[in-house]
Amino acid sequence: MKIIGITGGKGGTGKSTMATSLAYSLSKDFKVLLVDADVDCPNDHLLLNIERKLFKTVEQIIPKWDFDKCTKCGLCGTVCKTKAIISIKGKNPIFTKEQCNGCGACALKCPVGAISWSKKDIGYLYTGSKYGIDLLSGELKANEPVAEFVVNALNEIIEKKKIEYDYVIIDTAAGIHCPVIVALEMCDKIFAVTEPTPLGKHDLNLILELLKKMKIDVHILLNRSDIGDKDDIYSLAREFKSKIIAEIPYSKNLILDYSAGKPIKNEYIIKIIKEYVQ
Amino acid sequence: MNKTNEIVKICVPCVGDNLEAEVDSRFGRARGFMLVEVKDGEIISFKLEKNIGAEQRGGAGVSAVEQISELGANVLIAREIGPKAQNILEQLDIEFINDYGTVKDVLSRYLRR
């Protein structure tokens, strides 16, 4: 059983396209779990036209005050870094739950033990199936501050269910921040998707730095390979001792299929699978 | 007309440093807060306070309410406030009045109520 992460740093390079396409091709011969860990904007269910069903609501702890015990000292407000607690002298603290990241500092600081715990919903996990692919899709509730908690919840499911699959493919968000890192922590192998442009090069550099720190091997997929200068990407790959395992030329047909919610069947992707995945 | 003998402290988010300044179109990220004391229908003092939470990452409206409450504001006159700020103002019994123009304009309309 292998866990493959599809990332890249730059948004819009084709991570979800690659992830869904890989899942689609592999599912012919193997049991595949596709995980959409781009919890800010999950799209894999749209690319594969899969109807999602709610599987689990993700919760986060938030503080709860016993105002009978509260002495209105204001200390809880002083340690809240996200401005979720307003303590005005002589008044009970005012809590704005949307701002709370569940750090727990307030409860630790309270000198009279007036703070205990409640929960808020911060996201949802969905499941669905099509083409022999099982999809696990995570989605953050809009305006919630801690996306990586939802990615963590996905990882817990992956840990439990991975034994049932030959391949787990994890589609991460763009960027190099916590929700991406938490998704990549599960992976045995990473494919970084980029494009031959200055933006692609800049962001690929960042993701390669991250993966070097995480000590995970990464191969590079050069998407839309014929739209710009490939040399920049090749020299960057050499610098990080990483290999560009495929160049996928721009294809209008691919984009038309993507827009129509049809799975991408691309010869270059099938080749990647045969050589590097299996 | 404000006939009470009590001093009422009014906060107006603004973009300048005197009463001719425009009311800031924002509250949470306003440049500054004009704190004006009124008594018996007249302005008796005013002072500009810098908005300390203007540059913070999130919850600027929440910080702004905290700051003006600590400065003793009883009334907030602003063009627009967000839902988080609105909720906290209500809990702190600070009256919110929706108005804009110059600080002087909104204050005279307030005093004529």
Interface residues (C-beta under 8 A of the other chain):
Chain A: G77 T82 K83 A84 I86 I88 K89 K91 I94 T96 E98 Q99 P145
Chain B: G53 Q56 G58 G59 V62 S63 V65 E66 S69 E70 K84 N87 I88 Q91 L92
